[in-house]
């Protein structure tokens, strides 16, 4: 699974990192069918920390 991510040239480091995180997490959630536990394990975050990150980034889990 290869996907190119384009970040706006004028983005600050924090803006670019946040955009990367949003896209990466959304991609991985789709890969694991919206399963938060499997996605968190794959990206090596504790499930509760992963859920906080989802809320902070405004990402909603897709229903399967």
mmCIF file of the N, C-alpha and C atoms, coordinates in Angstrom:
data_MODEL
# 
_entry.id   MODEL 
# 
loop_
_atom_site.group_PDB 
_atom_site.id 
_atom_site.type_symbol 
_atom_site.label_atom_id 
_atom_site.label_alt_id 
_atom_site.label_comp_id 
_atom_site.label_asym_id 
_atom_site.label_entity_id 
_atom_site.label_seq_id 
_atom_site.pdbx_PDB_ins_code 
_atom_site.Cartn_x 
_atom_site.Cartn_y 
_atom_site.Cartn_z 
_atom_site.occupancy 
_atom_site.B_iso_or_equiv 
_atom_site.pdbx_formal_charge 
_atom_site.auth_seq_id 
_atom_site.auth_comp_id 
_atom_site.auth_asym_id 
_atom_site.auth_atom_id 
_atom_site.pdbx_PDB_model_num 
ATOM 1   N N  . UNK A 1 1  ? 0.856   -1.167 0.000  1.00 0.00 ? 1  UNK A N  1 
ATOM 2   C CA . UNK A 1 1  ? 0.000   0.000  0.000  1.00 0.00 ? 1  UNK A CA 1 
ATOM 3   C C  . UNK A 1 1  ? 0.902   1.230  0.000  1.00 0.00 ? 1  UNK A C  1 
ATOM 4   N N  . UNK A 1 2  ? 0.918   1.909  -1.102 1.00 0.00 ? 2  UNK A N  1 
ATOM 5   C CA . UNK A 1 2  ? 1.756   3.100  -1.209 1.00 0.00 ? 2  UNK A CA 1 
ATOM 6   C C  . UNK A 1 2  ? 0.885   4.297  -1.543 1.00 0.00 ? 2  UNK A C  1 
ATOM 7   N N  . UNK A 1 3  ? 1.062   5.341  -0.792 1.00 0.00 ? 3  UNK A N  1 
ATOM 8   C CA . UNK A 1 3  ? 0.289   6.559  -1.030 1.00 0.00 ? 3  UNK A CA 1 
ATOM 9   C C  . UNK A 1 3  ? 1.206   7.744  -0.815 1.00 0.00 ? 3  UNK A C  1 
ATOM 10  N N  . UNK A 1 4  ? 1.234   8.643  -1.784 1.00 0.00 ? 4  UNK A N  1 
ATOM 11  C CA . UNK A 1 4  ? 2.040   9.848  -1.667 1.00 0.00 ? 4  UNK A CA 1 
ATOM 12  C C  . UNK A 1 4  ? 1.243   10.909 -0.932 1.00 0.00 ? 4  UNK A C  1 
ATOM 13  N N  . UNK A 1 5  ? 1.889   11.544 0.027  1.00 0.00 ? 5  UNK A N  1 
ATOM 14  C CA . UNK A 1 5  ? 1.245   12.607 0.791  1.00 0.00 ? 5  UNK A CA 1 
ATOM 15  C C  . UNK A 1 5  ? 1.915   13.924 0.448  1.00 0.00 ? 5  UNK A C  1 
ATOM 16  N N  . UNK A 1 6  ? 1.117   14.867 -0.013 1.00 0.00 ? 6  UNK A N  1 
ATOM 17  C CA . UNK A 1 6  ? 1.656   16.187 -0.332 1.00 0.00 ? 6  UNK A CA 1 
ATOM 18  C C  . UNK A 1 6  ? 1.285   17.154 0.780  1.00 0.00 ? 6  UNK A C  1 
ATOM 19  N N  . UNK A 1 7  ? 2.291   17.837 1.278  1.00 0.00 ? 7  UNK A N  1 
ATOM 20  C CA . UNK A 1 7  ? 2.109   18.815 2.343  1.00 0.00 ? 7  UNK A CA 1 
ATOM 21  C C  . UNK A 1 7  ? 2.333   20.203 1.737  1.00 0.00 ? 7  UNK A C  1 
ATOM 22  N N  . UNK A 1 8  ? 1.467   21.164 2.059  1.00 0.00 ? 8  UNK A N  1 
ATOM 23  C CA . UNK A 1 8  ? 1.667   22.519 1.533  1.00 0.00 ? 8  UNK A CA 1 
ATOM 24  C C  . UNK A 1 8  ? 3.054   23.056 1.891  1.00 0.00 ? 8  UNK A C  1 
ATOM 25  N N  . UNK A 1 9  ? 3.709   23.667 0.927  1.00 0.00 ? 9  UNK A N  1 
ATOM 26  C CA . UNK A 1 9  ? 5.069   24.184 1.107  1.00 0.00 ? 9  UNK A CA 1 
ATOM 27  C C  . UNK A 1 9  ? 5.129   25.240 2.208  1.00 0.00 ? 9  UNK A C  1 
ATOM 28  N N  . UNK A 1 10 ? 4.083   26.018 2.363  1.00 0.00 ? 10 UNK A N  1 
ATOM 29  C CA . UNK A 1 10 ? 4.092   27.112 3.324  1.00 0.00 ? 10 UNK A CA 1 
ATOM 30  C C  . UNK A 1 10 ? 3.599   26.705 4.709  1.00 0.00 ? 10 UNK A C  1 
ATOM 31  N N  . UNK A 1 11 ? 3.403   25.414 4.934  1.00 0.00 ? 11 UNK A N  1 
ATOM 32  C CA . UNK A 1 11 ? 2.945   24.945 6.243  1.00 0.00 ? 11 UNK A CA 1 
ATOM 33  C C  . UNK A 1 11 ? 4.093   25.015 7.244  1.00 0.00 ? 11 UNK A C  1 
ATOM 34  N N  . UNK A 1 12 ? 3.744   25.333 8.487  1.00 0.00 ? 12 UNK A N  1 
ATOM 35  C CA . UNK A 1 12 ? 4.749   25.265 9.545  1.00 0.00 ? 12 UNK A CA 1 
ATOM 36  C C  . UNK A 1 12 ? 5.023   23.800 9.842  1.00 0.00 ? 12 UNK A C  1 
ATOM 37  N N  . UNK A 1 13 ? 6.073   23.537 10.589 1.00 0.00 ? 13 UNK A N  1 
ATOM 38  C CA . UNK A 1 13 ? 6.397   22.162 10.957 1.00 0.00 ? 13 UNK A CA 1 
ATOM 39  C C  . UNK A 1 13 ? 5.218   21.518 11.686 1.00 0.00 ? 13 UNK A C  1 
ATOM 40  N N  . UNK A 1 14 ? 4.630   22.237 12.637 1.00 0.00 ? 14 UNK A N  1 
ATOM 41  C CA . UNK A 1 14 ? 3.513   21.674 13.402 1.00 0.00 ? 14 UNK A CA 1 
ATOM 42  C C  . UNK A 1 14 ? 2.303   21.402 12.514 1.00 0.00 ? 14 UNK A C  1 
ATOM 43  N N  . UNK A 1 15 ? 2.021   22.305 11.579 1.00 0.00 ? 15 UNK A N  1 
ATOM 44  C CA . UNK A 1 15 ? 0.907   22.092 10.648 1.00 0.00 ? 15 UNK A CA 1 
ATOM 45  C C  . UNK A 1 15 ? 1.171   20.887 9.747  1.00 0.00 ? 15 UNK A C  1 
ATOM 46  N N  . UNK A 1 16 ? 2.400   20.764 9.265  1.00 0.00 ? 16 UNK A N  1 
ATOM 47  C CA . UNK A 1 16 ? 2.762   19.646 8.396  1.00 0.00 ? 16 UNK A CA 1 
ATOM 48  C C  . UNK A 1 16 ? 2.682   18.325 9.155  1.00 0.00 ? 16 UNK A C  1 
ATOM 49  N N  . UNK A 1 17 ? 3.157   18.322 10.395 1.00 0.00 ? 17 UNK A N  1 
ATOM 50  C CA . UNK A 1 17 ? 3.107   17.099 11.199 1.00 0.00 ? 17 UNK A CA 1 
ATOM 51  C C  . UNK A 1 17 ? 1.670   16.690 11.468 1.00 0.00 ? 17 UNK A C  1 
ATOM 52  N N  . UNK A 1 18 ? 0.818   17.663 11.799 1.00 0.00 ? 18 UNK A N  1 
ATOM 53  C CA . UNK A 1 18 ? -0.585  17.358 12.065 1.00 0.00 ? 18 UNK A CA 1 
ATOM 54  C C  . UNK A 1 18 ? -1.270  16.802 10.813 1.00 0.00 ? 18 UNK A C  1 
ATOM 55  N N  . UNK A 1 19 ? -0.984  17.386 9.666  1.00 0.00 ? 19 UNK A N  1 
ATOM 56  C CA . UNK A 1 19 ? -1.570  16.897 8.408  1.00 0.00 ? 19 UNK A CA 1 
ATOM 57  C C  . UNK A 1 19 ? -1.100  15.477 8.118  1.00 0.00 ? 19 UNK A C  1 
ATOM 58  N N  . UNK A 1 20 ? 0.187   15.216 8.329  1.00 0.00 ? 20 UNK A N  1 
ATOM 59  C CA . UNK A 1 20 ? 0.715   13.863 8.142  1.00 0.00 ? 20 UNK A CA 1 
ATOM 60  C C  . UNK A 1 20 ? 0.010   12.888 9.070  1.00 0.00 ? 20 UNK A C  1 
ATOM 61  N N  . UNK A 1 21 ? -0.108  13.240 10.358 1.00 0.00 ? 21 UNK A N  1 
ATOM 62  C CA . UNK A 1 21 ? -0.753  12.353 11.325 1.00 0.00 ? 21 UNK A CA 1 
ATOM 63  C C  . UNK A 1 21 ? -2.191  12.051 10.919 1.00 0.00 ? 21 UNK A C  1 
ATOM 64  N N  . UNK A 1 22 ? -2.935  13.065 10.508 1.00 0.00 ? 22 UNK A N  1 
ATOM 65  C CA . UNK A 1 22 ? -4.330  12.861 10.090 1.00 0.00 ? 22 UNK A CA 1 
ATOM 66  C C  . UNK A 1 22 ? -4.413  11.872 8.938  1.00 0.00 ? 22 UNK A C  1 
ATOM 67  N N  . UNK A 1 23 ? -3.607  12.103 7.929  1.00 0.00 ? 23 UNK A N  1 
ATOM 68  C CA . UNK A 1 23 ? -3.664  11.241 6.740  1.00 0.00 ? 23 UNK A CA 1 
ATOM 69  C C  . UNK A 1 23 ? -3.182  9.828  7.047  1.00 0.00 ? 23 UNK A C  1 
ATOM 70  N N  . UNK A 1 24 ? -2.085  9.722  7.796  1.00 0.00 ? 24 UNK A N  1 
ATOM 71  C CA . UNK A 1 24 ? -1.523  8.415  8.131  1.00 0.00 ? 24 UNK A CA 1 
ATOM 72  C C  . UNK A 1 24 ? -2.501  7.601  8.973  1.00 0.00 ? 24 UNK A C  1 
ATOM 73  N N  . UNK A 1 25 ? -3.073  8.232  9.984  1.00 0.00 ? 25 UNK A N  1 
ATOM 74  C CA . UNK A 1 25 ? -3.999  7.522  10.864 1.00 0.00 ? 25 UNK A CA 1 
ATOM 75  C C  . UNK A 1 25 ? -5.263  7.121  10.110 1.00 0.00 ? 25 UNK A C  1 
ATOM 76  N N  . UNK A 1 26 ? -5.803  8.013  9.280  1.00 0.00 ? 26 UNK A N  1 
ATOM 77  C CA . UNK A 1 26 ? -6.993  7.675  8.489  1.00 0.00 ? 26 UNK A CA 1 
ATOM 78  C C  . UNK A 1 26 ? -6.703  6.490  7.565  1.00 0.00 ? 26 UNK A C  1 
ATOM 79  N N  . UNK A 1 27 ? -5.532  6.493  6.951  1.00 0.00 ? 27 UNK A N  1 
ATOM 80  C CA . UNK A 1 27 ? -5.131  5.394  6.072  1.00 0.00 ? 27 UNK A CA 1 
ATOM 81  C C  . UNK A 1 27 ? -5.055  4.081  6.840  1.00 0.00 ? 27 UNK A C  1 
ATOM 82  N N  . UNK A 1 28 ? -4.420  4.106  8.011  1.00 0.00 ? 28 UNK A N  1 
ATOM 83  C CA . UNK A 1 28 ? -4.276  2.882  8.799  1.00 0.00 ? 28 UNK A CA 1 
ATOM 84  C C  . UNK A 1 28 ? -5.621  2.408  9.350  1.00 0.00 ? 28 UNK A C  1 
ATOM 85  N N  . UNK A 1 29 ? -6.476  3.329  9.748  1.00 0.00 ? 29 UNK A N  1 
ATOM 86  C CA . UNK A 1 29 ? -7.813  2.932  10.207 1.00 0.00 ? 29 UNK A CA 1 
ATOM 87  C C  . UNK A 1 29 ? -8.572  2.217  9.094  1.00 0.00 ? 29 UNK A C  1 
ATOM 88  N N  . UNK A 1 30 ? -8.494  2.740  7.879  1.00 0.00 ? 30 UNK A N  1 
ATOM 89  C CA . UNK A 1 30 ? -9.146  2.065  6.743  1.00 0.00 ? 30 UNK A CA 1 
ATOM 90  C C  . UNK A 1 30 ? -8.541  0.680  6.539  1.00 0.00 ? 30 UNK A C  1 
ATOM 91  N N  . UNK A 1 31 ? -7.227  0.597  6.653  1.00 0.00 ? 31 UNK A N  1 
ATOM 92  C CA . UNK A 1 31 ? -6.527  -0.678 6.464  1.00 0.00 ? 31 UNK A CA 1 
ATOM 93  C C  . UNK A 1 31 ? -7.038  -1.737 7.435  1.00 0.00 ? 31 UNK A C  1 
ATOM 94  N N  . UNK A 1 32 ? -7.343  -1.320 8.664  1.00 0.00 ? 32 UNK A N  1 
ATOM 95  C CA . UNK A 1 32 ? -7.797  -2.258 9.686  1.00 0.00 ? 32 UNK A CA 1 
ATOM 96  C C  . UNK A 1 32 ? -9.309  -2.214 9.881  1.00 0.00 ? 32 UNK A C  1 
ATOM 97  N N  . UNK A 1 33 ? -10.023 -1.735 8.877  1.00 0.00 ? 33 UNK A N  1 
ATOM 98  C CA . UNK A 1 33 ? -11.479 -1.759 8.894  1.00 0.00 ? 33 UNK A CA 1 
ATOM 99  C C  . UNK A 1 33 ? -12.095 -0.952 10.019 1.00 0.00 ? 33 UNK A C  1 
ATOM 100 N N  . UNK A 1 34 ? -11.416 0.106  10.457 1.00 0.00 ? 34 UNK A N  1 
ATOM 101 C CA . UNK A 1 34 ? -11.940 0.952  11.524 1.00 0.00 ? 34 UNK A CA 1 
ATOM 102 C C  . UNK A 1 34 ? -11.678 0.415  12.922 1.00 0.00 ? 34 UNK A C  1 
ATOM 103 N N  . UNK A 1 35 ? -10.961 -0.696 13.031 1.00 0.00 ? 35 UNK A N  1 
ATOM 104 C CA . UNK A 1 35 ? -10.686 -1.296 14.333 1.00 0.00 ? 35 UNK A CA 1 
ATOM 105 C C  . UNK A 1 35 ? -9.593  -0.497 15.055 1.00 0.00 ? 35 UNK A C  1 
ATOM 106 N N  . UNK A 1 36 ? -9.998  0.183  16.120 1.00 0.00 ? 36 UNK A N  1 
ATOM 107 C CA . UNK A 1 36 ? -9.086  1.060  16.861 1.00 0.00 ? 36 UNK A CA 1 
ATOM 108 C C  . UNK A 1 36 ? -7.969  0.266  17.529 1.00 0.00 ? 36 UNK A C  1 
ATOM 109 N N  . UNK A 1 37 ? -8.296  -0.853 18.141 1.00 0.00 ? 37 UNK A N  1 
ATOM 110 C CA . UNK A 1 37 ? -7.287  -1.650 18.844 1.00 0.00 ? 37 UNK A CA 1 
ATOM 111 C C  . UNK A 1 37 ? -6.215  -2.153 17.889 1.00 0.00 ? 37 UNK A C  1 
ATOM 112 N N  . UNK A 1 38 ? -6.621  -2.725 16.760 1.00 0.00 ? 38 UNK A N  1 
ATOM 113 C CA . UNK A 1 38 ? -5.641  -3.236 15.794 1.00 0.00 ? 38 UNK A CA 1 
ATOM 114 C C  . UNK A 1 38 ? -4.799  -2.108 15.206 1.00 0.00 ? 38 UNK A C  1 
ATOM 115 N N  . UNK A 1 39 ? -5.437  -0.983 14.922 1.00 0.00 ? 39 UNK A N  1 
ATOM 116 C CA . UNK A 1 39 ? -4.694  0.156  14.372 1.00 0.00 ? 39 UNK A CA 1 
ATOM 117 C C  . UNK A 1 39 ? -3.688  0.683  15.387 1.00 0.00 ? 39 UNK A C  1 
ATOM 118 N N  . UNK A 1 40 ? -4.124  0.850  16.627 1.00 0.00 ? 40 UNK A N  1 
ATOM 119 C CA . UNK A 1 40 ? -3.225  1.337  17.686 1.00 0.00 ? 40 UNK A CA 1 
ATOM 120 C C  . UNK A 1 40 ? -2.044  0.393  17.867 1.00 0.00 ? 40 UNK A C  1 
ATOM 121 N N  . UNK A 1 41 ? -2.307  -0.903 17.862 1.00 0.00 ? 41 UNK A N  1 
ATOM 122 C CA . UNK A 1 41 ? -1.221  -1.875 17.999 1.00 0.00 ? 41 UNK A CA 1 
ATOM 123 C C  . UNK A 1 41 ? -0.239  -1.762 16.844 1.00 0.00 ? 41 UNK A C  1 
ATOM 124 N N  . UNK A 1 42 ? -0.755  -1.632 15.634 1.00 0.00 ? 42 UNK A N  1 
ATOM 125 C CA . UNK A 1 42 ? 0.112   -1.557 14.462 1.00 0.00 ? 42 UNK A CA 1 
ATOM 126 C C  . UNK A 1 42 ? 1.013   -0.329 14.507 1.00 0.00 ? 42 UNK A C  1 
ATOM 127 N N  . UNK A 1 43 ? 0.447   0.822  14.889 1.00 0.00 ? 43 UNK A N  1 
ATOM 128 C CA . UNK A 1 43 ? 1.269   2.039  14.903 1.00 0.00 ? 43 UNK A CA 1 
ATOM 129 C C  . UNK A 1 43 ? 2.002   2.227  16.237 1.00 0.00 ? 43 UNK A C  1 
ATOM 130 N N  . UNK A 1 44 ? 1.841   1.243  17.108 1.00 0.00 ? 44 UNK A N  1 
ATOM 131 C CA . UNK A 1 44 ? 2.555   1.179  18.394 1.00 0.00 ? 44 UNK A CA 1 
ATOM 132 C C  . UNK A 1 44 ? 2.242   2.334  19.331 1.00 0.00 ? 44 UNK A C  1 
ATOM 133 N N  . UNK A 1 45 ? 0.934   2.570  19.484 1.00 0.00 ? 45 UNK A N  1 
ATOM 134 C CA . UNK A 1 45 ? 0.448   3.516  20.488 1.00 0.00 ? 45 UNK A CA 1 
ATOM 135 C C  . UNK A 1 45 ? -0.482  2.762  21.424 1.00 0.00 ? 45 UNK A C  1 
ATOM 136 N N  . UNK A 1 46 ? -0.478  3.144  22.683 1.00 0.00 ? 46 UNK A N  1 
ATOM 137 C CA . UNK A 1 46 ? -1.466  2.595  23.603 1.00 0.00 ? 46 UNK A CA 1 
ATOM 138 C C  . UNK A 1 46 ? -2.847  2.986  23.093 1.00 0.00 ? 46 UNK A C  1 
ATOM 139 N N  . UNK A 1 47 ? -3.811  2.100  23.261 1.00 0.00 ? 47 UNK A N  1 
ATOM 140 C CA . UNK A 1 47 ? -5.152  2.345  22.745 1.00 0.00 ? 47 UNK A CA 1 
ATOM 141 C C  . UNK A 1 47 ? -5.745  3.651  23.260 1.00 0.00 ? 47 UNK A C  1 
ATOM 142 N N  . UNK A 1 48 ? -5.598  3.928  24.556 1.00 0.00 ? 48 UNK A N  1 
ATOM 143 C CA . UNK A 1 48 ? -6.175  5.161  25.114 1.00 0.00 ? 48 UNK A CA 1 
ATOM 144 C C  . UNK A 1 48 ? -5.468  6.400  24.549 1.00 0.00 ? 48 UNK A C  1 
ATOM 145 N N  . UNK A 1 49 ? -4.157  6.331  24.343 1.00 0.00 ? 49 UNK A N  1 
ATOM 146 C CA . UNK A 1 49 ? -3.420  7.454  23.742 1.00 0.00 ? 49 UNK A CA 1 
ATOM 147 C C  . UNK A 1 49 ? -3.850  7.639  22.287 1.00 0.00 ? 49 UNK A C  1 
ATOM 148 N N  . UNK A 1 50 ? -4.086  6.534  21.598 1.00 0.00 ? 50 UNK A N  1 
ATOM 149 C CA . UNK A 1 50 ? -4.538  6.595  20.211 1.00 0.00 ? 50 UNK A CA 1 
ATOM 150 C C  . UNK A 1 50 ? -5.921  7.245  20.126 1.00 0.00 ? 50 UNK A C  1 
ATOM 151 N N  . UNK A 1 51 ? -6.808  6.884  21.038 1.00 0.00 ? 51 UNK A N  1 
ATOM 152 C CA . UNK A 1 51 ? -8.147  7.472  21.039 1.00 0.00 ? 51 UNK A CA 1 
ATOM 153 C C  . UNK A 1 51 ? -8.094  8.975  21.335 1.00 0.00 ? 51 UNK A C  1 
ATOM 154 N N  . UNK A 1 52 ? -7.214  9.392  22.233 1.00 0.00 ? 52 UNK A N  1 
ATOM 155 C CA . UNK A 1 52 ? -7.042  10.830 22.495 1.00 0.00 ? 52 UNK A CA 1 
ATOM 156 C C  . UNK A 1 52 ? -6.555  11.546 21.236 1.00 0.00 ? 52 UNK A C  1 
ATOM 157 N N  . UNK A 1 53 ? -5.623  10.913 20.529 1.00 0.00 ? 53 UNK A N  1 
ATOM 158 C CA . UNK A 1 53 ? -5.092  11.505 19.298 1.00 0.00 ? 53 UNK A CA 1 
ATOM 159 C C  . UNK A 1 53 ? -6.202  11.612 18.247 1.00 0.00 ? 53 UNK A C  1 
ATOM 160 N N  . UNK A 1 54 ? -7.054  10.604 18.143 1.00 0.00 ? 54 UNK A N  1 
ATOM 161 C CA . UNK A 1 54 ? -8.179  10.660 17.201 1.00 0.00 ? 54 UNK A CA 1 
ATOM 162 C C  . UNK A 1 54 ? -9.067  11.859 17.508 1.00 0.00 ? 54 UNK A C  1 
ATOM 163 N N  . UNK A 1 55 ? -9.373  12.051 18.784 1.00 0.00 ? 55 UNK A N  1 
ATOM 164 C CA . UNK A 1 55 ? -10.220 13.185 19.183 1.00 0.00 ? 55 UNK A CA 1 
ATOM 165 C C  . UNK A 1 55 ? -9.526  14.510 18.886 1.00 0.00 ? 55 UNK A C  1 
ATOM 166 N N  . UNK A 1 56 ? -8.245  14.614 19.234 1.00 0.00 ? 56 UNK A N  1 
ATOM 167 C CA . UNK A 1 56 ? -7.497  15.854 19.021 1.00 0.00 ? 56 UNK A CA 1 
ATOM 168 C C  . UNK A 1 56 ? -7.426  16.221 17.544 1.00 0.00 ? 56 UNK A C  1 
ATOM 169 N N  . UNK A 1 57 ? -7.267  15.221 16.694 1.00 0.00 ? 57 UNK A N  1 
ATOM 170 C CA . UNK A 1 57 ? -7.147  15.464 15.259 1.00 0.00 ? 57 UNK A CA 1 
ATOM 171 C C  . UNK A 1 57 ? -8.505  15.537 14.557 1.00 0.00 ? 57 UNK A C  1 
ATOM 172 N N  . UNK A 1 58 ? -9.578  15.240 15.293 1.00 0.00 ? 58 UNK A N  1 
ATOM 173 C CA . UNK A 1 58 ? -10.917 15.299 14.702 1.00 0.00 ? 58 UNK A CA 1 
ATOM 174 C C  . UNK A 1 58 ? -11.212 14.156 13.748 1.00 0.00 ? 58 UNK A C  1 
ATOM 175 N N  . UNK A 1 59 ? -10.615 12.997 14.010 1.00 0.00 ? 59 UNK A N  1 
ATOM 176 C CA . UNK A 1 59 ? -10.815 11.830 13.151 1.00 0.00 ? 59 UNK A CA 1 
ATOM 177 C C  . UNK A 1 59 ? -11.876 10.941 13.782 1.00 0.00 ? 59 UNK A C  1 
ATOM 178 N N  . UNK A 1 60 ? -12.870 10.591 12.983 1.00 0.00 ? 60 UNK A N  1 
ATOM 179 C CA . UNK A 1 60 ? -13.914 9.687  13.461 1.00 0.00 ? 60 UNK A CA 1 
ATOM 180 C C  . UNK A 1 60 ? -13.680 8.310  12.872 1.00 0.00 ? 60 UNK A C  1 
ATOM 181 N N  . UNK A 1 61 ? -13.887 7.314  13.711 1.00 0.00 ? 61 UNK A N  1 
ATOM 182 C CA . UNK A 1 61 ? -13.725 5.927  13.282 1.00 0.00 ? 61 UNK A CA 1 
ATOM 183 C C  . UNK A 1 61 ? -14.857 5.582  12.325 1.00 0.00 ? 61 UNK A C  1 
ATOM 184 N N  . UNK A 1 62 ? -14.494 4.947  11.218 1.00 0.00 ? 62 UNK A N  1 
ATOM 185 C CA . UNK A 1 62 ? -15.498 4.528  10.247 1.00 0.00 ? 62 UNK A CA 1 
ATOM 186 C C  . UNK A 1 62 ? -16.180 3.261  10.736 1.00 0.00 ? 62 UNK A C  1 
ATOM 187 N N  . UNK A 1 63 ? -17.492 3.232  10.648 1.00 0.00 ? 63 UNK A N  1 
ATOM 188 C CA . UNK A 1 63 ? -18.241 2.035  11.033 1.00 0.00 ? 63 UNK A CA 1 
ATOM 189 C C  . UNK A 1 63 ? -18.010 0.948  9.992  1.00 0.00 ? 63 UNK A C  1 
ATOM 190 N N  . UNK A 1 64 ? -17.899 -0.288 10.480 1.00 0.00 ? 64 UNK A N  1 
ATOM 191 C CA . UNK A 1 64 ? -17.695 -1.418 9.561  1.00 0.00 ? 64 UNK A CA 1 
ATOM 192 C C  . UNK A 1 64 ? -18.911 -2.284 9.511  1.00 0.00 ? 64 UNK A C  1 
# 
